[in-house]
């Protein structure tokens, strides 16, 4: 059964005196699909801004905000009402179809998926390969089972910590520190999946945590990140190693990219005019509503 979710995402930047804002790029509007339908959306920005929408190279919706007056705070609030449907049939009924591993993409798929198969940091391949040999020495001959095991190994092997600063750790850095954020784990999963011969991409969005306390979900209250892997005959399948989630309705997709650096929800510039930056506040609320 589908669920209806209301997402409120509010970001506020504060300064001790007015600054002049340059253009800001916003990646906060989801695309619809057979598994996710956007029903309503609103965007409120203070100080007022003119908005121009366009699509990026991956087909994600991008808003560019331009400002005409200085201010000592910038507030961006997005509200979404959407309906999320169950995931891939391969996840809902694993016995219905199995994708063998290793596999090969057909000729057309190989051309289209090539950018998603190259490692983000090729110099990390040896370290990731060694980690795979240690943590997944016995590998299933079924792709979905293997990738589930990969997500489980990342979840069990690294400590989660929230980090509000921009940027994503390389796989080698995550190995060195033994921990990271959801976006760090998503990239590590992608790099490992690519070493295993899979096309993988980065996903940014939100996490629906019912708040029951049973699952111990991590990454709520902020934007969330996970990975997609393309399986022959099944298409893109979602893997969230931070929470050991495969597909399902708790992951609310906003955008997909080849690299984490292309998926920042909000980026922009300002001219300080002597002002001091006082910090940023981010709040994300995901609430289930009655489905009609």
ZASEGU-832357 format. One record per residue: residue in one letter; x, y, z of N, C-alpha, C, O in turn. Coordinates in pm, whole numbers, padded with zeros to 5 digits, always signed. Atoms other than C-alpha are relative to their C-alpha. Example, Ala and Ser with C-alpha at 12.3 -4.5 7.8 and 13.67 -1.06 7.14 Angstrom:
// ZASEGU-832357
A+00089-00119+00000+01230-00450+00780+00090+00120+00000+00194+00118+00066S-00082-00119-00006+01367-00106+00714-00077+00109+00073-00026+00220+00090
END
This chain:
// ZASEGU-832357
X+00084-00120+00000+00000+00000+00000+00088+00126+00000+00193+00128+00064X-00077-00125-00001+00123+00354-00070-00018+00074+00131-00114+00051+00204X+00014-00089-00114+00183+00606+00205+00013+00143-00050+00084+00170-00147X-00007-00141+00034+00135+00983+00189+00087+00071+00103+00066+00055+00223X-00097-00062-00089+00416+01194+00334+00006+00150-00026+00003+00195-00141X-00022-00145+00009+00452+01566+00406+00142+00029+00048+00178-00004+00161X-00140-00031-00031+00813+01686+00399+00016+00151+00009-00020+00224-00083X-00034-00141-00017+00916+02024+00537+00151+00010+00022+00206-00050+00114X-00146-00015-00006+01279+02125+00480+00030+00149+00011+00005+00226-00082X-00027-00141-00026+01391+02456+00632+00149+00020+00027+00207-00050+00110X-00141-00035-00020+01741+02605+00609+00010+00150+00022-00047+00229-00054X-00018-00142-00030+01841+02938+00766+00149+00028+00019+00217-00039+00096X-00137-00048-00016+02177+03115+00728-00008+00137+00070-00088+00221+00030X+00007-00125-00077+02244+03399+00978+00135+00072-00002+00242+00010-00004X-00117-00087-00001+02488+03694+00978-00023+00111+00102-00137+00136+00141X+00017-00103-00102+02554+03975+01226-00039+00135-00060-00067+00230+00013X+00046-00122+00069+02468+04239+00964-00036-00041-00144-00001-00151-00186X+00044+00038+00136+02320+04245+00610+00117-00033-00092+00221+00033-00089X-00095+00039+00104+02512+04071+00333-00072+00002-00134-00195+00007-00140X+00056+00005+00134+02461+04062-00043+00009-00144-00051+00118-00201-00058X+00004+00140+00042+02353+03720-00171+00019-00013-00151-00044+00058-00229X-00014+00036+00141+02473+03578-00500-00103-00107-00035-00185-00143+00050X+00095+00103+00039+02276+03318-00697+00014-00125+00087+00125-00163+00125X+00002+00125-00076+02176+03006-00502-00066-00110-00084-00170-00089-00145X+00049+00116+00076+02125+02663-00661-00070-00094+00099-00011-00135+00199X+00080+00083-00090+01850+02453-00501-00038-00130-00069-00096-00130-00178X+00037+00133+00049+01808+02079-00555-00089-00063+00107-00043-00146+00186X+00088+00041-00109+01504+02015-00336-00138-00043-00048-00225-00072+00034X+00130+00041+00053+01215+01924-00568+00014-00139-00062+00091-00155-00157X-00012+00136+00055+01168+01549-00635-00067-00012-00136-00160+00062-00170X+00069+00040+00122+01082+01402-00969-00099-00111+00033-00076-00192+00122X+00096+00108-00018+00778+01181-00992+00042-00125-00076+00136-00122-00155X-00025+00126+00067+00774+00822-01110-00105-00101+00042-00198-00068+00115X+00100+00101-00036+00585+00496-01080+00005-00036+00149-00092-00089+00203X-00013+00033-00141+00716+00457-00724-00016+00121+00092-00016+00106+00214X+00007-00121-00081+00680+00818-00609-00073+00108-00080-00034+00140-00193X+00080-00102+00068+00423+01084-00699-00001+00128+00081-00042+00127+00197X+00003-00130-00064+00464+01452-00614-00138+00062-00019-00182+00083-00132X+00137-00049+00006+00121+01590-00527-00009+00151+00017-00089+00217-00049X-00003-00144-00023+00197+01941-00398+00143+00041+00034+00221-00040+00084X-00131-00052-00041+00503+02159-00351-00009+00151+00015-00086+00217-00055X-00010-00144-00015+00583+02508-00230+00142+00034+00041+00211-00047+00103X-00134-00046-00032+00901+02710-00191-00010+00145+00045-00055+00232-00030X+00007-00135-00056+00926+03017+00035+00142+00043+00035+00211-00024+00112X-00136-00050-00022+01247+03222+00035-00006+00143+00052-00079+00227-00002X-00011-00134-00058+01328+03526+00250+00149+00034+00018+00221-00042+00083X+00073-00106+00071+01451+03780+00141-00054-00050-00134-00011-00155-00183X+00062+00045+00125+01242+03759-00176+00104-00025-00109+00206+00043-00117X-00092+00035+00108+01409+03601-00477-00080-00034-00126-00193-00082-00118X+00057+00047+00125+01332+03545-00842+00050-00143-00023+00166-00174+00006X-00034+00142+00015+01329+03174-00932-00004-00038-00148-00098-00004-00219X-00002+00058+00134+01429+03008-01257+00026-00149+00012+00122-00191+00077X-00013+00146-00007+01384+02632-01301+00065-00053-00127+00044-00001-00237X-00052+00072+00114+01582+02401-01526+00034-00142+00043+00028-00176+00161X-00043+00137-00028+01694+02038-01552+00151-00009-00013+00211+00051-00101X-00143+00022+00009+02050+01929-01483+00027-00117-00097-00069-00170-00153X-00028+00107+00097+02231+01665-01699-00066-00134+00034-00079-00220-00054X+00062+00125-00040+02061+01387-01501-00153+00007+00000-00220-00091+00034X+00144-00017+00001+01709+01527-01539-00058+00041+00133-00180+00037+00150X+00050-00049-00128+01685+01656-01182-00049+00143-00013+00005+00220-00092X+00052-00136+00000+01482+01972-01117+00089+00090+00085+00117+00060+00201X-00089-00094-00066+01705+02265-01025-00065+00138-00001-00110+00184-00106X+00047-00138-00008+01589+02608-00903+00120+00090+00027+00203+00060+00113X-00104-00101-00024+01822+02908-00926-00068+00125+00054-00152+00185-00013X+00058-00117-00066+01732+03188-00683+00095+00118-00012+00215+00106+00013X-00080-00123+00012+01853+03544-00747-00064+00109+00086-00186+00126+00087X+00046-00094-00102+01828+03820-00487+00029+00144-00042+00128+00171-00110X-00016-00141+00036+01785+04196-00524+00024+00090+00120+00049+00209+00104X-00019-00083-00118+01822+04313-00163+00083-00074+00105+00071-00196+00118X-00082+00064-00105+02070+04246+00120-00087-00034+00121-00198+00017+00137X+00071+00039-00122+01965+04084+00447+00100-00064+00094+00207-00108+00053X-00088+00064-00098+02117+03950+00769-00035-00146+00022+00024-00212+00107X+00035+00141-00008+01949+03611+00723-00058-00043-00133-00122+00035-00203X+00059+00060+00119+01855+03382+00437-00076-00124+00045-00018-00216+00103X+00085+00112-00038+01563+03144+00493-00057-00064-00126-00113+00004-00212X+00052+00077+00113+01469+02872+00244-00084-00114+00057-00032-00200+00129X+00090+00103-00053+01167+02655+00322-00074-00067-00116-00143-00001-00193X+00066+00080+00102+01042+02377+00096-00102-00091+00068-00073-00153+00170X+00102+00093-00049+00716+02187+00156-00040-00091-00114-00070-00045-00224X+00037+00099+00100+00637+01868-00032-00108-00091+00056-00102-00132+00172X+00098+00104-00033+00334+01642-00024+00010-00103-00111-00013-00072-00228X-00021+00102+00102+00400+01315-00200-00052-00134+00046-00076-00158+00164X+00046+00137-00027+00286+00958-00223+00110-00096-00042+00160-00092-00155X-00109+00096+00023+00541+00679-00195-00059-00140-00008-00136-00182+00079X+00053+00133+00026+00466+00334-00335+00106-00106+00031+00224-00074+00042X-00098+00106-00027+00629-00004-00262+00107-00006-00107+00090+00046-00217X-00116+00002+00088+00962-00078-00423-00005-00104-00108-00112-00150-00148X-00015+00091+00113+01090-00311-00692-00058-00137+00031-00049-00184+00145X+00049+00137-00020+00922-00651-00742+00108-00096+00046+00081-00192+00118X-00110+00088-00042+01265-00810-00696+00022+00006+00150+00068-00091+00210X-00014-00015-00145+01268-00674-00339-00122-00056+00072-00111-00124+00174X+00124+00045-00064+00904-00745-00258-00014-00152-00008-00068-00214+00084X+00013+00145+00018+00924-01101-00392+00130-00054-00059+00139-00077-00179X-00132+00040+00050+01288-01215-00416-00001-00131-00076+00087-00155-00159X+00003+00130+00066+01185-01562-00532-00051+00009-00144-00039-00087-00221X+00060-00012+00133+01017-01424-00845+00105+00011-00110+00083-00032-00223X-00105-00019+00101+01342-01337-01022+00133+00022+00072+00139+00093+00172X-00133-00017-00060+01712-01361-00941+00097+00043-00108+00103-00016-00216X-00104-00046+00092+01990-01167-01111+00131-00065+00040+00181-00040+00149X-00126+00065-00038+02305-01380-01119+00113+00100+00010+00113+00205-00054X-00122-00080-00009+02637-01236-01018+00119-00096-00010+00114-00203+00049X-00016-00126+00075+02877-01171-01176-00089+00001-00125-00132-00103-00174X+00082-00016+00118+02680-01032-01469+00067+00098-00094+00167+00161-00060X-00049-00096+00097+02739-00825-01779-00119+00078-00054-00223+00020-00086X+00104-00082+00062+02531-00535-01903+00004-00020-00151+00109-00047-00209X+00000+00012+00146+02417-00553-02264+00066+00122-00062+00103+00216+00009X-00080-00103+00068+02577-00329-02525-00055+00141+00023+00021+00232+00055X+00059-00133-00020+02332-00038-02498+00013+00045+00144+00047+00160+00171X-00010-00036-00141+02327-00049-02118+00144+00038+00035+00166+00132+00112X-00140-00028-00032+02707-00053-02106+00039+00141-00043+00114+00209+00027X-00029-00136+00047+02723+00269-02310-00061+00102+00095+00005+00197+00136X+00071-00097-00084+02463+00447-02096+00051+00000+00143+00050+00105+00208X-00037+00012-00141+02594+00319-01763+00149+00023+00025+00191+00027+00141X-00145-00012-00017+02967+00370-01825+00041+00107+00100+00131+00082+00181X-00042-00100-00099+02988+00699-01625-00025-00041+00144+00038+00010+00236X+00036+00042-00135+02833+00522-01326+00080-00123+00046+00059-00174+00156X-00081+00117-00035+03084+00235-01331+00142+00037+00035+00215-00045+00093X-00136-00044-00031+03404+00437-01298+00007+00050+00143-00081+00124+00187X-00014-00042-00139+03528+00489-00942+00015+00151+00011+00078+00214-00073X-00014-00143-00028+03498+00839-00799+00146+00034+00025+00196+00137-00020X-00143-00019-00032+03855+00804-00669+00073-00129-00038+00084-00220+00045X-00064+00125+00045+04041+00540-00875+00116-00044+00088+00146-00163+00097X-00114+00036-00085+04336+00555-00637-00044-00079+00124+00040-00137+00192X+00050+00074-00116+04113+00398-00368-00034-00145-00033-00074-00221+00056X+00047+00133+00040+04046+00080-00568+00068-00111+00079+00002-00205+00122X-00072+00107-00072+04315-00128-00398-00049-00011+00143-00066-00122+00194X+00046+00003-00139+04198-00028-00049-00141-00057+00009-00171-00133+00101X+00136+00052-00002+03834-00100-00131-00001-00149-00032-00075-00226+00030X-00009+00143+00033+03924-00433-00291+00048-00080+00119-00006-00188+00146X-00050+00070-00119+04122-00534+00019-00109-00009+00107-00122-00112+00173X+00110+00002-00098+03825-00438+00241-00103-00105-00040-00153-00179+00045X+00097+00099+00047+03593-00650+00026+00052-00142+00025-00025-00230+00065X-00057+00134-00022+03829-00948+00049-00010-00040+00146-00030-00158+00177X+00007+00031-00143+03825-00922+00428-00143-00016+00049-00172-00106+00127X+00134-00005-00056+03457-00845+00487-00105-00076-00082-00212-00109-00030X+00090+00083+00082+03293-01033+00198+00081-00108-00071+00084-00114-00194X-00083+00103+00064+03524-01330+00139-00083-00104-00075-00041-00156-00178X+00093+00092+00065+03228-01555+00051-00111+00084-00063-00184+00154+00008X+00094-00087+00070+03009-01392-00212-00108-00080-00069-00080-00178-00138X+00115+00066+00062+02664-01495-00322+00010+00009-00152+00067+00103-00206X+00007-00006+00146+02609-01580-00687-00129+00065-00046-00165+00057-00164X+00122-00076+00033+02287-01374-00673+00025+00145+00036+00062+00175+00150X-00045-00138-00015+02337-01000-00717-00067+00072+00116+00000+00140+00193X+00070-00072-00105+02068-00869-00482+00046-00047+00138+00062+00035+00228X-00048+00054-00127+02184-01099-00201+00139+00053+00031+00169+00089+00145X-00136-00051-00018+02545-00991-00254-00002+00147+00042+00071+00186+00133X+00005-00143-00032+02455-00621-00245-00062+00025+00136-00023+00119+00205X+00052-00009-00138+02245-00669+00068+00112-00025+00100+00125+00046+00199X-00111+00033-00090+02548-00828+00231+00102+00114+00004+00159+00141+00109X-00091-00115+00002+02763-00534+00120-00053+00112+00089+00022+00168+00169X+00058-00103-00086+02523-00286+00283+00008-00038+00147+00037+00047+00231X-00006+00046-00140+02512-00496+00600+00143+00014+00055+00161+00053+00170X-00139-00007-00046+02894-00507+00618+00041+00145+00027+00113+00171+00123X-00032-00142-00024+02921-00127+00586-00071+00047+00126-00012+00117+00208X+00076-00040-00118+02648-00077+00845+00067-00050+00128+00076+00023+00227X-00060+00060-00120+02822-00311+01091+00144+00045+00023+00192+00044+00136X-00142-00024-00011+03177-00202+01018+00043+00143+00025+00161+00169+00053X-00037-00141-00017+03163+00177+01050-00097+00069+00096-00214+00033+00104X+00080-00074-00097+03037+00420+01314-00061+00123-00067+00007+00196-00138X+00070-00115+00059+02777+00678+01212+00018+00123+00087+00013+00115+00210X-00001-00129-00070+02817+01045+01304-00052+00105-00096-00019+00104-00215X+00055-00106+00085+02631+01348+01174+00106+00108-00020+00178+00143+00074X-00094-00107+00032+02840+01616+01002-00069+00097-00095-00109+00060-00205X+00073-00099+00078+02684+01938+00873+00085+00069-00106+00031+00131-00197X-00085-00066+00098+02986+02062+00680-00016-00063-00138-00048-00181-00150X+00008+00050+00135+02984+02030+00304+00111-00100-00027+00215-00099+00039X-00103+00093+00042+03175+01752+00135-00028-00142+00041-00101-00168+00137X+00016+00143-00024+03191+01375+00126+00138-00064+00008+00225-00036-00076X-00128+00069-00015+03477+01158+00249+00023-00098-00114-00072-00160-00165X-00035+00108+00092+03659+00937+00002-00013-00133+00072-00017-00138+00195X+00007+00132-00061+03634+00564+00058+00123-00026+00087+00111-00087+00194X-00123+00020-00078+03996+00563+00178-00007+00074+00133+00038+00022+00235X+00013-00075-00125+03919+00832+00436-00096-00069+00095-00070-00078+00215X+00095+00073-00084+03616+00639+00563+00066-00123+00060+00044-00155+00177X-00074+00115-00054+03836+00332+00599+00097+00044+00109+00112-00024+00210X-00097-00047-00097+04096+00536+00784-00061+00047+00130-00004+00025+00237X+00064-00053-00121+03855+00703+01027-00090-00101+00068-00118-00090+00187X+00090+00100-00057+03628+00403+01075-00142+00048+00018-00221-00016+00086X+00135-00053-00016+03318+00619+01049-00030+00108-00100+00054+00145-00182X+00039-00107+00091+03125+00885+00866-00149+00026+00006-00218-00022+00096X+00141-00035+00010+02787+01021+00766-00068-00089-00103-00005-00176-00164X+00074+00078+00098+02516+00877+00546+00058+00019-00140+00065-00077-00216X-00055-00022+00134+02672+01039+00238+00136-00068-00016+00170-00113-00125X-00127+00072+00006+03012+00892+00324-00024-00149-00022+00047-00213-00101X+00031+00142+00015+02858+00545+00356-00058-00028-00139-00031-00133-00198X+00055+00018+00134+02665+00594+00031+00113-00006-00104+00111-00092-00192X-00112+00002+00094+02988+00677-00155+00082-00127+00016+00124-00186-00084X-00077+00123-00021+03172+00384+00004-00072-00117-00065-00010-00200-00131X+00080+00106+00063+02888+00153-00104+00015+00007-00152+00034-00096-00217X-00013-00017+00144+02907+00297-00457+00135-00048-00050+00143-00120-00150X-00134+00039+00043+03282+00249-00482+00018-00152+00006+00076-00212-00084X-00010+00145-00013+03259-00109-00355-00084-00071-00106-00040-00170-00164X+00085+00059+00103+02970-00189-00591+00065+00012-00137+00056-00080-00219X-00068-00019+00128+03168-00046-00882+00119-00094-00014+00144-00146-00123X-00108+00100+00002+03467-00263-00789-00055-00137-00035+00011-00216-00103X+00065+00129+00028+03226-00558-00806-00062-00007-00139-00121-00108-00175X+00048+00002+00137+03130-00460-01162-00139+00056-00020-00200+00032-00124X+00136-00053+00008+02803-00276-01091+00003+00150-00030+00094+00221+00012X+00022-00143+00018+02683+00063-01210-00072+00053+00124-00171-00005+00168X+00058-00054-00123+02605+00279-00906-00006+00152-00010+00079+00214-00073X+00015-00145-00001+02483+00634-00852-00038+00048+00139-00082-00030+00224X+00024-00064-00129+02439+00876-00561-00143+00055+00002-00190+00111-00097X+00137-00047-00015+02092+00960-00431-00008+00092+00122+00041+00058+00229X+00026-00089-00112+01995+01257-00214-00150+00013+00019-00225+00015-00078X+00143-00010-00028+01661+01290-00042-00025+00007+00149+00049+00072+00223X+00042-00004-00140+01487+01235+00289-00030-00141+00049-00053-00233-00030X+00029+00128-00064+01428+00951+00533-00128+00013+00081-00141+00103+00164X+00120+00004-00081+01086+00868+00671+00024-00095+00117+00034-00216+00099X-00018+00078-00122+01136+00751+01030-00130+00007+00078-00163+00113+00132X+00127-00003-00072+00803+00650+01189+00015+00035+00147-00084+00069+00213X-00022-00040-00139+00963+00719+01528-00045-00101+00102-00073-00066+00216X+00042+00103-00095+00868+00387+01685+00111-00040+00093+00087-00098+00199X-00113+00038-00083+01217+00340+01821+00044-00143-00020+00141-00188+00042X-00031+00141+00018+01222-00018+01696+00120-00021-00093+00197-00115-00075X-00098+00024+00104+01454+00024+01402+00131+00075+00020+00232+00040-00042X-00120-00077-00021+01706+00278+01527+00051+00065-00126+00171+00060-00154X-00040-00060+00126+01708+00465+01197+00090+00121+00024+00071+00196+00120X-00097-00109-00010+01992+00713+01141-00015+00090-00122-00037+00042-00233X+00005-00093+00111+01983+01027+00930-00128+00079-00009-00143+00160-00101X+00122-00078+00000+01640+01164+01014+00026+00142+00050+00129+00168+00113X-00014-00137-00045+01587+01534+01080+00092+00084-00085+00119+00200-00052X-00088-00072+00093+01815+01634+00791-00016-00066-00136-00091-00163-00151X-00001+00070+00127+01870+01550+00429+00073-00133+00017+00156-00148+00107X-00056+00134-00012+01967+01188+00373+00062-00039-00135+00031+00022-00237X-00065+00045+00123+02181+01004+00117+00012-00151+00000+00029-00213+00105X-00018+00144+00018+02202+00651-00019+00047-00025-00142+00086+00070-00211X-00052+00035+00132+02300+00467-00338-00103-00081-00078-00188-00148-00019X+00075+00086+00091+02131+00308-00638+00099-00088-00074+00210-00046-00106X-00078+00089+00086+02267+00007-00825-00092-00050-00111-00207-00085-00086X+00079+00045+00114+02149-00092-01173+00022-00148-00022+00134-00192-00049X-00005+00144+00022+02068-00463-01204-00069-00033-00132-00178+00017-00158X+00063+00038+00127+01997-00617-01546-00138-00061+00023-00156-00149+00107X+00136+00051-00011+01626-00681-01586-00080+00057+00114-00201+00038+00120X+00069-00057-00117+01543-00495-01263+00009+00152+00005-00078+00217+00063X-00017-00145-00003+01673-00141-01315+00071+00045+00126+00144-00031+00189X-00067-00060-00116+01788+00091-01036-00066-00046+00129-00186-00030+00147X+00045+00049-00130+01757-00059-00687+00068+00085+00109+00187+00112+00100X-00051-00088-00106+01798+00154-00371+00066-00080+00112+00013-00182+00157X-00071+00062-00112+02051+00059-00102+00045+00112+00095+00121+00200+00057X-00038-00096-00103+02086+00260+00219+00083-00074+00105+00027-00131+00198X-00082+00074-00097+02385+00112+00409-00004+00060+00139+00024-00011+00236X+00008-00061-00132+02339+00361+00693-00105-00070+00086-00087-00085+00207X+00112+00059-00074+02013+00189+00790-00036-00142-00045-00137-00197-00001X+00026+00135+00051+02033-00147+00608-00138-00008-00067-00209-00106-00051X+00126-00002+00073+01734-00048+00394+00028-00031-00146+00121+00024-00205X-00005+00029+00143+01687-00197+00047-00137+00032-00056-00235-00036-00026X+00129-00042+00056+01414-00018-00149-00097+00042+00110-00056+00084+00218X+00101-00032-00100+01089+00044+00032-00044+00144-00004+00004+00224-00085X+00066-00130+00004+00886+00351+00113+00062+00103+00093+00016+00217+00095X-00058-00095-00096+01106+00512+00378+00101+00094-00064+00135+00196-00005X-00097-00084+00070+01351+00656+00126-00074+00088-00099-00140+00038-00190X+00072-00096+00084+01218+00972-00041+00103+00065-00091+00179+00152-00049X-00100-00044+00097+01422+01039-00352-00027+00142-00048-00139+00174-00088X+00008-00133+00058+01489+01399-00454+00078+00006-00131+00026+00055-00231X-00084-00010+00119+01774+01366-00705+00101-00113-00002+00139-00167+00102X-00105+00101+00018+02024+01117-00846+00110+00060-00086+00084+00132-00182X-00115-00055+00071+02375+01201-00967+00110-00105-00010+00104-00209+00055X-00115+00089+00012+02698+01036-01072+00092+00012+00121+00152-00087+00165X-00096-00030-00105+02897+01200-00791-00069+00073+00115-00162+00150+00090X+00059-00075-00112+02811+01325-00439+00013+00151-00014-00076+00224+00030X-00022-00144+00013+02954+01668-00527-00108+00066-00085-00129+00187-00075X+00104-00055+00088+02674+01711-00784-00137+00004+00068-00234+00047+00006X+00130+00021-00063+02399+01651-00527-00025+00088+00122-00110+00054+00205X+00023-00088-00116+02421+01938-00277-00139+00061-00008-00174+00119-00111X+00136-00056+00004+02066+02044-00182-00002+00151-00020-00087+00202-00094X-00005-00146+00011+02163+02414-00148+00145+00044-00011+00227+00010+00074X-00133-00060+00013+02471+02593-00275-00018+00144-00048-00112+00174-00120X+00009-00140+00040+02535+02965-00322+00115+00081+00055+00204+00028+00122X-00107-00089-00042+02754+03264-00253-00060+00125+00066-00179+00153+00053X+00040-00129-00054+02739+03591-00063+00123+00089+00012+00236+00040+00022X-00105-00098-00025+02944+03909-00028-00018+00052+00140-00123+00108+00174X+00016-00023-00144+03012+03967+00340-00020+00147+00035-00092+00178+00130X+00010-00142-00035+03044+04347+00337+00042+00026+00145-00013+00114+00212X-00047-00015-00137+03231+04309+00667-00079-00077+00103-00048-00070+00222X+00085+00073-00094+02965+04084+00821+00067-00130+00045+00152-00185-00025X-00048+00128-00053+03039+03780+01035-00110-00105-00017-00227-00080+00015X+00094+00111+00016+02873+03448+00953-00026-00064+00136+00068-00104+00204X+00036+00050-00133+02684+03325+01261-00039-00147+00001-00051-00207+00108X+00032+00141+00002+02595+02978+01143-00124-00032-00081-00191+00057-00133X+00110+00052+00081+02332+02765+00974-00088-00090+00087-00038-00163+00172X+00096+00090-00065+02019+02591+01103-00072-00079-00109-00120-00022-00207X+00069+00087+00096+01871+02295+00916-00098-00087+00076-00064-00148+00177X+00102+00087-00061+01551+02116+01003-00083-00068-00108-00129-00004-00202X+00081+00078+00094+01370+01840+00815-00103-00079+00079-00070-00149+00174X+00108+00075-00062+01034+01699+00915-00068-00084-00108-00104-00032-00213X+00071+00089+00091+00877+01396+00743-00112-00066+00080-00086-00146+00170X+00116+00045-00077+00526+01318+00865-00094-00075-00092-00125-00030-00203X+00097+00078+00080+00290+01050+00739-00139+00055+00022-00179+00086+00135X+00137-00047-00006-00060+01165+00657-00094-00110-00050-00051-00204-00115X+00096+00099+00041-00377+00970+00597-00011-00002-00151-00026+00102-00214X+00011+00016+00144-00390+00835+00243-00146-00011-00041-00221-00095+00011X+00139+00002+00047-00715+00908+00062-00008-00047-00144-00117-00055-00200
END
